[in-house]
Amino acid sequence: MAAVVQQSVSTWQQPLPPVASPARQALVDLLAARILESGPGRLRIGVDGFTAAGKTSLGHELAERIAAAGRPVLRASLDDFKRPWRDRHRYDRFSGPGYYRNAFDLAAIRDLLLAPAGPAGSGRCVLCLRDPLTQLDHADVVTPAAPDAVLVVDGVFAFRPELDHLWEHRIWLDVPAELSVRRGVARDADREGADAAERLHRDRYLAAEQVYLAEADPVRRADVVVDNSDFGRPRLLRG
C-alpha cells in the first residue's frame, strides 16, 4: 500500500518532473530499491551536486518511488535552511567562498532536520526553517517522522564535513560545470535577468562549489555517483 510524501511548508516548491524516460525510471527504481534494502528503520538520503544538476527532480522521483513501496517519506531541501537575508550585511554571502561558508544555517540543518530524522532521533523534524521567498520563520512547524520514515533531502554542500556523518545514503549528481551554469541561467533568467543570472551562477554558485570540491571532496564521500548530464539518459558511474 502506498504511503504519503510529507512536503515542507516552503513556498519555494518545484513541481514533479515530467514522465520519466524508461532509462531514467530504471535508474530511479534501482536507487530506490537499494535504499529500501537498507532496513526498516529511519533513513536519511542526501542528493547533492552542482547547482541545476537535477537534485530536486531526483529527490522528488525517489520520494514518490519509496512512498509507492509503502514507506512514509519526508521531503526537504537545504534551500529552506539558509540564514535570513536581513542579516546578510553581517557576513559575506555574495562571493563564492562566502556563499559556501556562510549562506546555510548548519546548526539548524543538523539539530532541526537531520538529527531528529535519524535512527535514534526524536522524530520531530522541521522540514523548513525559513521560506526562501517570504523569509517567514517556520522553525515551530514540526513534522513527525515514523520509525520507518525515509527523509529525502536535496541541496548543495550536503556532504560537507559538518553534515556528512548524518546521512545513511549519499547520492552525487555529476554534470559538467559549464552545463550547470547554462541550466541555472536558463532557469533564473526571467527572474534575475540574463546578465545578472550569468554572474550569479558563475561568480557565486560555481565559485562556491569549486571551494566545496577542493575542501570537502564530496564526490569521494558519495555512495552513488550518477551522470545526470542527459536527464532522459542518466548513467550510474559508481555504486
Salt bridges, closest charged atoms under 4 A:
ASP29 OD1 - ARG65 NE 3.06
GLU61 OE2 - ARG24 NE 2.93
ASP79 OD1 - LYS82 NZ 3.70
ASP87 OD1 - ARG90 NH2 3.87
ASP111 OD1 - ARG110 NE 2.74
ASP137 OD2 - ARG130 NH2 3.60
ASP154 OD2 - ARG75 NH2 2.81
GLU162 OE1 - ARG160 NE 3.11
ASP164 OD1 - ARG170 NE 2.93
ASP164 OD2 - ARG221 NH1 3.11
GLU168 OE2 - ARG44 NH2 2.74
GLU178 OE2 - ARG202 NH1 2.83
ASP188 OD1 - ARG187 NE 3.05
ASP188 OD1 - ARG191 NH2 3.41
ASP188 OD2 - HIS201 NE2 2.68
GLU192 OE2 - ARG191 NE 3.45
GLU198 OE2 - ARG202 NE 2.84
GLU215 OE2 - ARG101 NH2 2.67
ASP217 OD2 - ARG220 NE 3.09
ASP223 OD2 - ARG170 NH1 3.29
ASP227 OD2 - ARG235 NH2 2.81
